Amino acid sequence: MPLTYRSIQNKAAQFGNDVYRLVRLGIRGQANCFWAMEGGRVVGTPFASTHPVAAVAAQGLVQFGCAHVCIVAEPAKAEG
C-alpha cells in the first residue's frame, strides 16, 4: 500500500510522530484513529458514523470512486 504509507508520512510531517501511534491503534481495532483503503485492500478500523470525517470519506468513495483513501485522526482530537 505505497500510497497509504506516503499519506501517513505526509501526515506525520505535519503533525509529528504521534500519527504513527494513531495508525497502530487503528490497526489494533480502535475506532476513530486510522482507516485506509487502497487497491481493494482495507486496513485499520472504521470511524464512527457520527464522526465528521466518516461522511466525507463515504461521499468521496461514492461520488468520486476513489482508488485510495487514508484517514488519520488529528492527534489532539483522537483522544476521548
Backbone as XML, in Angstrom:
<?xml version="1.0"?>
<chain id="A" units="angstrom">
  <residue number="1" name="MET">
    <atom name="N" x="0.825" y="-1.177" z="0.000"/>
    <atom name="CA" x="0.000" y="0.000" z="0.000"/>
    <atom name="C" x="0.879" y="1.255" z="0.000"/>
  </residue>
  <residue number="2" name="PRO">
    <atom name="N" x="1.569" y="1.479" z="-1.073"/>
    <atom name="CA" x="2.527" y="2.590" z="-1.114"/>
    <atom name="C" x="1.888" y="3.968" z="-0.987"/>
  </residue>
  <residue number="3" name="LEU">
    <atom name="N" x="0.711" y="4.186" z="-1.566"/>
    <atom name="CA" x="0.071" y="5.494" z="-1.449"/>
    <atom name="C" x="-0.385" y="5.753" z="-0.018"/>
  </residue>
  <residue number="4" name="THR">
    <atom name="N" x="-0.851" y="4.702" z="0.643"/>
    <atom name="CA" x="-1.262" y="4.831" z="2.041"/>
    <atom name="C" x="-0.064" y="5.206" z="2.903"/>
  </residue>
  <residue number="5" name="TYR">
    <atom name="N" x="1.048" y="4.514" z="2.720"/>
    <atom name="CA" x="2.245" y="4.815" z="3.511"/>
    <atom name="C" x="2.722" y="6.241" z="3.260"/>
  </residue>
  <residue number="6" name="ARG">
    <atom name="N" x="2.672" y="6.671" z="2.017"/>
    <atom name="CA" x="3.076" y="8.042" z="1.685"/>
    <atom name="C" x="2.151" y="9.054" z="2.377"/>
  </residue>
  <residue number="7" name="SER">
    <atom name="N" x="0.863" y="8.760" z="2.409"/>
    <atom name="CA" x="-0.080" y="9.647" z="3.088"/>
    <atom name="C" x="0.211" y="9.727" z="4.585"/>
  </residue>
  <residue number="8" name="ILE">
    <atom name="N" x="0.534" y="8.588" z="5.183"/>
    <atom name="CA" x="0.867" y="8.558" z="6.612"/>
    <atom name="C" x="2.127" y="9.387" z="6.866"/>
  </residue>
  <residue number="9" name="GLN">
    <atom name="N" x="3.124" y="9.239" z="6.024"/>
    <atom name="CA" x="4.359" y="10.011" z="6.186"/>
    <atom name="C" x="4.090" y="11.511" z="6.062"/>
  </residue>
  <residue number="10" name="ASN">
    <atom name="N" x="3.246" y="11.898" z="5.110"/>
    <atom name="CA" x="2.912" y="13.314" z="4.943"/>
    <atom name="C" x="2.192" y="13.860" z="6.164"/>
  </residue>
  <residue number="11" name="LYS">
    <atom name="N" x="1.265" y="13.070" z="6.710"/>
    <atom name="CA" x="0.533" y="13.485" z="7.907"/>
    <atom name="C" x="1.499" y="13.611" z="9.095"/>
  </residue>
  <residue number="12" name="ALA">
    <atom name="N" x="2.449" y="12.685" z="9.214"/>
    <atom name="CA" x="3.437" y="12.744" z="10.291"/>
    <atom name="C" x="4.331" y="13.979" z="10.145"/>
  </residue>
  <residue number="13" name="ALA">
    <atom name="N" x="4.630" y="14.372" z="8.922"/>
    <atom name="CA" x="5.427" y="15.575" z="8.702"/>
    <atom name="C" x="4.676" y="16.815" z="9.186"/>
  </residue>
  <residue number="14" name="GLN">
    <atom name="N" x="3.353" y="16.796" z="9.094"/>
    <atom name="CA" x="2.530" y="17.916" z="9.546"/>
    <atom name="C" x="2.315" y="17.912" z="11.058"/>
  </residue>
  <residue number="15" name="PHE">
    <atom name="N" x="2.018" y="16.735" z="11.604"/>
    <atom name="CA" x="1.546" y="16.656" z="12.985"/>
    <atom name="C" x="2.493" y="15.934" z="13.936"/>
  </residue>
  <residue number="16" name="GLY">
    <atom name="N" x="3.598" y="15.429" z="13.449"/>
    <atom name="CA" x="4.557" y="14.755" z="14.317"/>
    <atom name="C" x="4.375" y="13.244" z="14.358"/>
  </residue>
  <residue number="17" name="ASN">
    <atom name="N" x="5.262" y="12.606" z="15.085"/>
    <atom name="CA" x="5.296" y="11.141" z="15.128"/>
    <atom name="C" x="4.112" y="10.503" z="15.834"/>
  </residue>
  <residue number="18" name="ASP">
    <atom name="N" x="3.288" y="11.286" z="16.531"/>
    <atom name="CA" x="2.095" y="10.746" z="17.178"/>
    <atom name="C" x="1.146" y="10.128" z="16.145"/>
  </residue>
  <residue number="19" name="VAL">
    <atom name="N" x="1.287" y="10.536" z="14.905"/>
    <atom name="CA" x="0.471" y="9.970" z="13.821"/>
    <atom name="C" x="0.707" y="8.461" z="13.721"/>
  </residue>
  <residue number="20" name="TYR">
    <atom name="N" x="1.936" y="8.015" z="13.883"/>
    <atom name="CA" x="2.225" y="6.581" z="13.804"/>
    <atom name="C" x="1.544" y="5.813" z="14.935"/>
  </residue>
  <residue number="21" name="ARG">
    <atom name="N" x="1.432" y="6.435" z="16.113"/>
    <atom name="CA" x="0.715" y="5.818" z="17.228"/>
    <atom name="C" x="-0.763" y="5.630" z="16.862"/>
  </residue>
  <residue number="22" name="LEU">
    <atom name="N" x="-1.342" y="6.642" z="16.219"/>
    <atom name="CA" x="-2.745" y="6.557" z="15.811"/>
    <atom name="C" x="-2.954" y="5.454" z="14.777"/>
  </residue>
  <residue number="23" name="VAL">
    <atom name="N" x="-2.001" y="5.315" z="13.873"/>
    <atom name="CA" x="-2.087" y="4.249" z="12.871"/>
    <atom name="C" x="-2.059" y="2.892" z="13.555"/>
  </residue>
  <residue number="24" name="ARG">
    <atom name="N" x="-1.142" y="2.709" z="14.491"/>
    <atom name="CA" x="-1.068" y="1.435" z="15.212"/>
    <atom name="C" x="-2.352" y="1.146" z="15.984"/>
  </residue>
  <residue number="25" name="LEU">
    <atom name="N" x="-2.919" y="2.170" z="16.621"/>
    <atom name="CA" x="-4.176" y="1.977" z="17.345"/>
    <atom name="C" x="-5.297" y="1.554" z="16.406"/>
  </residue>
  <residue number="26" name="GLY">
    <atom name="N" x="-5.377" y="2.196" z="15.247"/>
    <atom name="CA" x="-6.400" y="1.835" z="14.265"/>
    <atom name="C" x="-6.235" y="0.415" z="13.752"/>
  </residue>
  <residue number="27" name="ILE">
    <atom name="N" x="-5.004" y="0.003" z="13.534"/>
    <atom name="CA" x="-4.741" y="-1.360" z="13.070"/>
    <atom name="C" x="-5.112" y="-2.371" z="14.148"/>
  </residue>
  <residue number="28" name="ARG">
    <atom name="N" x="-4.950" y="-1.984" z="15.407"/>
    <atom name="CA" x="-5.290" y="-2.888" z="16.521"/>
    <atom name="C" x="-6.777" y="-2.899" z="16.852"/>
  </residue>
  <residue number="29" name="GLY">
    <atom name="N" x="-7.579" y="-2.066" z="16.173"/>
    <atom name="CA" x="-9.025" y="-2.136" z="16.365"/>
    <atom name="C" x="-9.683" y="-0.954" z="17.034"/>
  </residue>
  <residue number="30" name="GLN">
    <atom name="N" x="-8.939" y="0.095" z="17.338"/>
    <atom name="CA" x="-9.550" y="1.269" z="17.965"/>
    <atom name="C" x="-10.135" y="2.183" z="16.894"/>
  </residue>
  <residue number="31" name="ALA">
    <atom name="N" x="-11.419" y="2.480" z="17.039"/>
    <atom name="CA" x="-12.119" y="3.336" z="16.072"/>
    <atom name="C" x="-11.651" y="4.782" z="16.178"/>
  </residue>
  <residue number="32" name="ASN">
    <atom name="N" x="-11.883" y="5.523" z="15.111"/>
    <atom name="CA" x="-11.627" y="6.967" z="15.045"/>
    <atom name="C" x="-10.156" y="7.349" z="15.112"/>
  </residue>
  <residue number="33" name="CYS">
    <atom name="N" x="-9.272" y="6.420" z="14.744"/>
    <atom name="CA" x="-7.837" y="6.716" z="14.743"/>
    <atom name="C" x="-7.233" y="6.614" z="13.342"/>
  </residue>
  <residue number="34" name="PHE">
    <atom name="N" x="-7.482" y="5.507" z="12.651"/>
    <atom name="CA" x="-6.880" y="5.269" z="11.340"/>
    <atom name="C" x="-7.712" y="4.269" z="10.554"/>
  </residue>
  <residue number="35" name="TRP">
    <atom name="N" x="-7.918" y="4.575" z="9.281"/>
    <atom name="CA" x="-8.569" y="3.656" z="8.351"/>
    <atom name="C" x="-8.056" y="3.993" z="6.961"/>
  </residue>
  <residue number="36" name="ALA">
    <atom name="N" x="-7.754" y="2.971" z="6.163"/>
    <atom name="CA" x="-7.282" y="3.207" z="4.801"/>
    <atom name="C" x="-7.764" y="2.110" z="3.865"/>
  </residue>
  <residue number="37" name="MET">
    <atom name="N" x="-7.897" y="2.485" z="2.600"/>
    <atom name="CA" x="-8.277" y="1.559" z="1.544"/>
    <atom name="C" x="-7.451" y="1.915" z="0.315"/>
  </residue>
  <residue number="38" name="GLU">
    <atom name="N" x="-6.821" y="0.900" z="-0.252"/>
    <atom name="CA" x="-6.017" y="1.123" z="-1.455"/>
    <atom name="C" x="-6.029" y="-0.140" z="-2.290"/>
  </residue>
  <residue number="39" name="GLY">
    <atom name="N" x="-6.430" y="-0.006" z="-3.528"/>
    <atom name="CA" x="-6.419" y="-1.139" z="-4.450"/>
    <atom name="C" x="-7.222" y="-2.335" z="-3.956"/>
  </residue>
  <residue number="40" name="GLY">
    <atom name="N" x="-8.325" y="-2.078" z="-3.264"/>
    <atom name="CA" x="-9.167" y="-3.155" z="-2.774"/>
    <atom name="C" x="-8.760" y="-3.717" z="-1.420"/>
  </residue>
  <residue number="41" name="ARG">
    <atom name="N" x="-7.645" y="-3.282" z="-0.880"/>
    <atom name="CA" x="-7.198" y="-3.745" z="0.441"/>
    <atom name="C" x="-7.573" y="-2.696" z="1.481"/>
  </residue>
  <residue number="42" name="VAL">
    <atom name="N" x="-8.131" y="-3.151" z="2.606"/>
    <atom name="CA" x="-8.563" y="-2.250" z="3.677"/>
    <atom name="C" x="-7.786" y="-2.580" z="4.944"/>
  </residue>
  <residue number="43" name="VAL">
    <atom name="N" x="-7.294" y="-1.544" z="5.628"/>
    <atom name="CA" x="-6.608" y="-1.707" z="6.909"/>
    <atom name="C" x="-7.128" y="-0.664" z="7.887"/>
  </residue>
  <residue number="44" name="GLY">
    <atom name="N" x="-6.977" y="-0.962" z="9.173"/>
    <atom name="CA" x="-7.427" y="-0.042" z="10.203"/>
    <atom name="C" x="-8.846" y="-0.348" z="10.641"/>
  </residue>
  <residue number="45" name="THR">
    <atom name="N" x="-9.407" y="0.558" z="11.415"/>
    <atom name="CA" x="-10.751" y="0.417" z="11.962"/>
    <atom name="C" x="-11.574" y="1.609" z="11.512"/>
  </residue>
  <residue number="46" name="PRO">
    <atom name="N" x="-12.796" y="1.370" z="11.034"/>
    <atom name="CA" x="-13.615" y="2.488" z="10.545"/>
    <atom name="C" x="-13.865" y="3.553" z="11.606"/>
  </residue>
  <residue number="47" name="PHE">
    <atom name="N" x="-14.095" y="4.748" z="11.136"/>
    <atom name="CA" x="-14.502" y="5.839" z="12.012"/>
    <atom name="C" x="-15.996" y="5.682" z="12.289"/>
  </residue>
  <residue number="48" name="ALA">
    <atom name="N" x="-16.434" y="6.091" z="13.473"/>
    <atom name="CA" x="-17.851" y="6.006" z="13.831"/>
    <atom name="C" x="-18.681" y="6.801" z="12.830"/>
  </residue>
  <residue number="49" name="SER">
    <atom name="N" x="-19.892" y="6.330" z="12.562"/>
    <atom name="CA" x="-20.742" y="7.008" z="11.584"/>
    <atom name="C" x="-21.079" y="8.432" z="12.007"/>
  </residue>
  <residue number="50" name="THR">
    <atom name="N" x="-20.968" y="8.736" z="13.290"/>
    <atom name="CA" x="-21.234" y="10.087" z="13.782"/>
    <atom name="C" x="-20.010" y="10.994" z="13.700"/>
  </residue>
  <residue number="51" name="HIS">
    <atom name="N" x="-18.858" y="10.424" z="13.408"/>
    <atom name="CA" x="-17.622" y="11.211" z="13.300"/>
    <atom name="C" x="-17.682" y="12.015" z="12.006"/>
  </residue>
  <residue number="52" name="PRO">
    <atom name="N" x="-17.334" y="13.303" z="12.038"/>
    <atom name="CA" x="-17.430" y="14.147" z="10.841"/>
    <atom name="C" x="-16.665" y="13.620" z="9.630"/>
  </residue>
  <residue number="53" name="VAL">
    <atom name="N" x="-15.540" y="12.977" z="9.844"/>
    <atom name="CA" x="-14.728" y="12.501" z="8.722"/>
    <atom name="C" x="-15.393" y="11.327" z="8.007"/>
  </residue>
  <residue number="54" name="ALA">
    <atom name="N" x="-16.272" y="10.590" z="8.695"/>
    <atom name="CA" x="-16.926" y="9.428" z="8.093"/>
    <atom name="C" x="-17.784" y="9.836" z="6.902"/>
  </residue>
  <residue number="55" name="ALA">
    <atom name="N" x="-18.525" y="10.913" z="7.031"/>
    <atom name="CA" x="-19.381" y="11.371" z="5.937"/>
    <atom name="C" x="-18.558" y="11.824" z="4.739"/>
  </residue>
  <residue number="56" name="VAL">
    <atom name="N" x="-17.469" y="12.519" z="5.009"/>
    <atom name="CA" x="-16.596" y="12.990" z="3.928"/>
    <atom name="C" x="-15.983" y="11.806" z="3.190"/>
  </residue>
  <residue number="57" name="ALA">
    <atom name="N" x="-15.505" y="10.817" z="3.921"/>
    <atom name="CA" x="-14.902" y="9.638" z="3.301"/>
    <atom name="C" x="-15.920" y="8.882" z="2.475"/>
  </residue>
  <residue number="58" name="ALA">
    <atom name="N" x="-17.103" y="8.682" z="3.017"/>
    <atom name="CA" x="-18.147" y="7.957" z="2.285"/>
    <atom name="C" x="-18.523" y="8.689" z="1.011"/>
  </residue>
  <residue number="59" name="GLN">
    <atom name="N" x="-18.657" y="10.005" z="1.082"/>
    <atom name="CA" x="-19.015" y="10.786" z="-0.096"/>
    <atom name="C" x="-17.918" y="10.690" z="-1.154"/>
  </residue>
  <residue number="60" name="GLY">
    <atom name="N" x="-16.674" y="10.773" z="-0.737"/>
    <atom name="CA" x="-15.561" y="10.668" z="-1.684"/>
    <atom name="C" x="-15.520" y="9.325" z="-2.371"/>
  </residue>
  <residue number="61" name="LEU">
    <atom name="N" x="-15.756" y="8.263" z="-1.614"/>
    <atom name="CA" x="-15.741" y="6.923" z="-2.198"/>
    <atom name="C" x="-16.862" y="6.749" z="-3.221"/>
  </residue>
  <residue number="62" name="VAL">
    <atom name="N" x="-18.053" y="7.227" z="-2.872"/>
    <atom name="CA" x="-19.204" y="7.033" z="-3.754"/>
    <atom name="C" x="-19.182" y="8.005" z="-4.920"/>
  </residue>
  <residue number="63" name="GLN">
    <atom name="N" x="-18.976" y="9.276" z="-4.626"/>
    <atom name="CA" x="-19.077" y="10.302" z="-5.658"/>
    <atom name="C" x="-17.906" y="10.280" z="-6.632"/>
  </residue>
  <residue number="64" name="PHE">
    <atom name="N" x="-16.715" y="10.033" z="-6.135"/>
    <atom name="CA" x="-15.538" y="10.136" z="-6.985"/>
    <atom name="C" x="-14.881" y="8.792" z="-7.296"/>
  </residue>
  <residue number="65" name="GLY">
    <atom name="N" x="-15.352" y="7.719" z="-6.677"/>
    <atom name="CA" x="-14.782" y="6.402" z="-6.931"/>
    <atom name="C" x="-13.307" y="6.332" z="-6.607"/>
  </residue>
  <residue number="66" name="CYS">
    <atom name="N" x="-12.934" y="6.844" z="-5.464"/>
    <atom name="CA" x="-11.528" y="6.894" z="-5.059"/>
    <atom name="C" x="-10.899" y="5.504" z="-5.050"/>
  </residue>
  <residue number="67" name="ALA">
    <atom name="N" x="-9.706" y="5.404" z="-5.546"/>
    <atom name="CA" x="-8.952" y="4.157" z="-5.510"/>
    <atom name="C" x="-8.064" y="4.098" z="-4.273"/>
  </residue>
  <residue number="68" name="HIS">
    <atom name="N" x="-7.912" y="5.241" z="-3.603"/>
    <atom name="CA" x="-7.033" y="5.317" z="-2.429"/>
    <atom name="C" x="-7.640" y="6.293" z="-1.430"/>
  </residue>
  <residue number="69" name="VAL">
    <atom name="N" x="-7.843" y="5.824" z="-0.217"/>
    <atom name="CA" x="-8.325" y="6.680" z="0.867"/>
    <atom name="C" x="-7.491" y="6.364" z="2.099"/>
  </residue>
  <residue number="70" name="CYS">
    <atom name="N" x="-7.001" y="7.391" z="2.771"/>
    <atom name="CA" x="-6.241" y="7.202" z="4.006"/>
    <atom name="C" x="-6.697" y="8.277" z="4.984"/>
  </residue>
  <residue number="71" name="ILE">
    <atom name="N" x="-7.283" y="7.830" z="6.094"/>
    <atom name="CA" x="-7.795" y="8.760" z="7.091"/>
    <atom name="C" x="-7.058" y="8.509" z="8.398"/>
  </residue>
  <residue number="72" name="VAL">
    <atom name="N" x="-6.396" y="9.558" z="8.891"/>
    <atom name="CA" x="-5.717" y="9.506" z="10.186"/>
    <atom name="C" x="-6.255" y="10.680" z="10.988"/>
  </residue>
  <residue number="73" name="ALA">
    <atom name="N" x="-6.712" y="10.407" z="12.199"/>
    <atom name="CA" x="-7.236" y="11.471" z="13.049"/>
    <atom name="C" x="-6.150" y="12.462" z="13.401"/>
  </residue>
  <residue number="74" name="GLU">
    <atom name="N" x="-6.540" y="13.693" z="13.687"/>
    <atom name="CA" x="-5.588" y="14.661" z="14.201"/>
    <atom name="C" x="-5.214" y="14.230" z="15.606"/>
  </residue>
  <residue number="75" name="PRO">
    <atom name="N" x="-3.929" y="14.190" z="15.941"/>
    <atom name="CA" x="-3.512" y="13.677" z="17.249"/>
    <atom name="C" x="-4.255" y="14.289" z="18.431"/>
  </residue>
  <residue number="76" name="ALA">
    <atom name="N" x="-4.478" y="15.578" z="18.444"/>
    <atom name="CA" x="-5.135" y="16.217" z="19.580"/>
    <atom name="C" x="-6.602" y="15.837" z="19.685"/>
  </residue>
  <residue number="77" name="LYS">
    <atom name="N" x="-7.227" y="15.452" z="18.570"/>
    <atom name="CA" x="-8.649" y="15.151" z="18.562"/>
    <atom name="C" x="-8.939" y="13.660" z="18.675"/>
  </residue>
  <residue number="78" name="ALA">
    <atom name="N" x="-7.934" y="12.831" z="18.628"/>
    <atom name="CA" x="-8.140" y="11.383" z="18.651"/>
    <atom name="C" x="-8.469" y="10.892" z="20.057"/>
  </residue>
  <residue number="79" name="GLU">
    <atom name="N" x="-7.965" y="11.565" z="21.056"/>
    <atom name="CA" x="-8.195" y="11.126" z="22.434"/>
    <atom name="C" x="-9.606" y="11.488" z="22.845"/>
  </residue>
  <residue number="80" name="GLY">
    <atom name="N" x="-10.245" y="10.605" z="23.580"/>
    <atom name="CA" x="-11.561" y="10.905" z="24.128"/>
    <atom name="C" x="-12.610" y="10.604" z="23.236"/>
  </residue>
</chain>
